[in-house]
Amino acid sequence: MKDHLEHLFCGSTDIYPTDTQFQPKSIPWSSYELIGQIQKNEIYLDPTIIAEVKDGLWNDLCSEYDAENFCNYLKNANIKLSNDFKAFEHVWRRDEFNHYLGFRRIYSLLYDIPEDYLIKEVERRPVNFEPIQFMLEDEFKICLLIAYDEIATTKNYASEYEFYNSFGPSNLLRWIKNVTRDEAYHFNNSMELIGKNFRNRIPEIPELVDHFIDWDLHGEAYHGTFVLDHDGPYFTSEVLNMCGNTIKNYFSRR
């Protein structure tokens, strides 16, 4: 099943203008073109490993889809967003949905579940932004929270290259590397937006990032918000603080 991405992300230029001075870095590509033709009999993973990674792959699939929930929340929350941010959101939402399509394909292959069924299961999950609304009060905080999420996701996916290489088909390793590259671009795009439009608020970054980390480690359960979903075994306190330090030191290196 191939989705028409242009109808599923903020791609309408009368609402999400792309003719701004800020040009987010992005390389369009298609998960379906890269891995859509792979068949189950081409997968070499041991059945034990397939069973072990099921929950983690489901979480990745859902988290990527949840960019839809995040964008819909912003649309309905009456938060003032600049044209620069909307240009970034335009490509970010497209990329995240493309990642979701890839994870959905992989999950369907490994567990013999039709993609149509997975679509329904993903969309029926509860979504609740109320506990984290105070972290999404304005564009600066939104950019910082996205940056935090994306640097953590970048490191997580990069740590899984060996796993995807063990599948068999070489395109799966290329796929996860493309996904990781996208996430790194999203991180840098978010931070560049902050540097361009919110330099006066850079001193707020360390305290806010520490709060994000504390929420990830000790906060409420995740409910489809895209951000603050780092509860898997990879996301230790050490890893999350390393991500936080990358953000805190970002502008000192420039």
N, C-alpha and C positions, 0 to 999 in steps of 0.2 A: 504493500500500500504506500503510495507516494503522496505526501502532503504538498500543497501549493504554498510555499513559504511566504510568498508576497502577500497572502491574505491573512497571515497568522502572526505578523509582527508589526511594529509601529512603522509601517513603511509609507503611509500616506503623507505626501509632502505638504499638504495644506494643514496638517496637524503637527507633524514632526518634520520641520524644515531641515534640510541638509545643506542649504546654501549659507553656512555660517563660516566665520573665520577659523573655528575649531574643526579640524579634520581628523576624526578618530582613525587610528590605524586598524585595518581589518583586511583580511584576504578571504573573499567569498569562496566557498567550496561546498560540495554536497556529500553528506554521509551515504546516501543511497547510491550515488555514482561510484563511491569508493568501496563500499562493503555490501551493497544491496544484493549482489549476485552470489555471495558466499552461501554455501549449502551446509547442512548439518554434518554430512559425511566428510566434509573437509576439516572439521574441528578435531584436533588431536588431544584435547584436554582429558585427563583422567576423570572418570565419573565422580570420584571422591572430591576432587578439587572443584568440579562444577557444583556439587552440593554445598561445599564450604563457602563459596563466593556468592551464593544466591542472594543473601540479604544485602551484601555490600553493593552488588550490581543493581538491585532494586532501588536502593537508596540513591545511587548515582543517577539512575533513570529519572526518578521522581524529582530530585534536586534540579536537574537540568530543565525539566518541564516547568518547574515552579517559577522560573523567570516570567512565565505568563501571568502567574498570580501576582508577582511583584509589580509588573508593569500595569496590570489592571488596578492594583491598589493605588499606585501613583496617579493613575488617570482619574480615579474617583475621590481622591483625598483632598483635592483643592490645594495642593502644595504648589507654590510658584516655582516653575522650572524654566530655566533659560533655554534659548534655542541651541546653545552649545550642548547642553545636557541632552536635549531631544535628538540632536544629531548623533550623539554617542549611543543613546538608547536604541535608535534605529538599527544600528549594526549589532549592538550587544544582544538585543532580543532575537534577531535573526540567527546569530551564532549559537545562542543557547538552545534555541529550538532545533537547530541542526544537530547539535550534540545529543539532544533527547531522542531524535529520530535514530541516531546511531546506536545508542544504548538500548532503545526499544527493539531494534533489529537483532542485536546481539542476545538480548534476554529471550526473545522469541525463539531464536535458534537453539540456545542452550537448554531451554526448559520446555520446548515444544508447546508454546502457548501462542495462539494467534494474536497478531498485533491489534486487531480490532478489539479483542478482549482486554488487552493491556491498556488501550486508550481509555476504555470505560473505567478500569480500575484506578488509573492515575487521576482521572478527572473527578472521581467520586470521593476522594480523600478530603477530610475537613481542612479548611484554611482559616487561620486566625492571626491577624496582625496586631490585635489589640495589645498583647503584652510587650511588643517592641515598638509601638508607635512613637514613644519618646526618643527613639534613636533615628527616626525618620522625619524629624520636624522641618527640615529645610534641605536645600540642595547640597550644601556643604556636608552635612551629616550623611546624606544618602550616598554621595560620592565616596566618602571615607568608608562607609560600611560595605559598599560594593567592592572597593579596593581590598579591604580586609578579607572578604569572602573569596575574591579571585586569586589573591596570592596564596591563600591556604589551599585552594583547589588546584592551582598550578603545581604546587609542590607534591600534592597527593597523587595527581595523575602521572607526574614525572617518575614517581617512585614505583609505578606499576608497569613500566615499559617491559620488563622481563616477563611479567605475567602475560601481557598481550602478545608478546613474541612467541610464547609457548603454545598459543592457540593452533598455529600451523600456517594459515594463509598470511602472507607478508603484509597484505593490505590492512590487517587489523593493527599491526604495529604502527604503520603509517597513519592510520586513523587516530589512534590515541595521541600520537605526536602532534597531529593537526589540532586536536582538541586542546592539548596542553598549550600549544602556541597561541591559540585564541584566548585562553584564560590569561596568559601572560600579557597579551595585548590589552585585555580588558582592565587588568590591574594598572598598567601604565596609562591607559586612556583616562581612567578615573583620577589618578594622581596628577596627571597633566591638567585636567580640568580644575582641580583644586589649586594648582600652581598658577593657572591663568586667571581665575576669577575670585579666589579666596585666600590670597597670600596673607591678608591680615588675620586670618583664623588658623594659620599653621601652628601657632603656639598651643592651640587646643588639642592637637592631634594625640600627644602621648596619653593624656588622661582618658580621652574617648576610646582609644585603641585598647587600653588596659580594661576598660569596661566591657568592650566587645569580648575580649578573651575570658574575662570572669564569667560573662553570660554563657559563653560556649561551654565552659567547664562546669558551671554550677547553676545555670539558669533553668528556665522552664523547658518543657518538651517542645520539640520542633513541630510546627503545624503548617507546612506548605508555604513558607514565606521566602524561600530561596536562600536567604541569608541566615547565618547563625545555625547551621545544620551540621556542625562538625562534631559528631558524637561517635564516630567509628574508631577503631583501635589505632589508626594512624595518627589521629589528632590528639597527641599527648600535650601536656602543659609545655614541654620543651619545644615541640614543633610549633605550637600556636604562639609562644613568646618569640620564637625565631621569626615567624611571620610578622609579628608586631614590631620587632626591631627593624625589619626591612622597611616598614612604613615610616616609623619614627625617624629613620636616618635618610629617607628618600631625598629630602630637599637639602640636607647638609652636604650631599655628594654633588650638588649642582651649582 
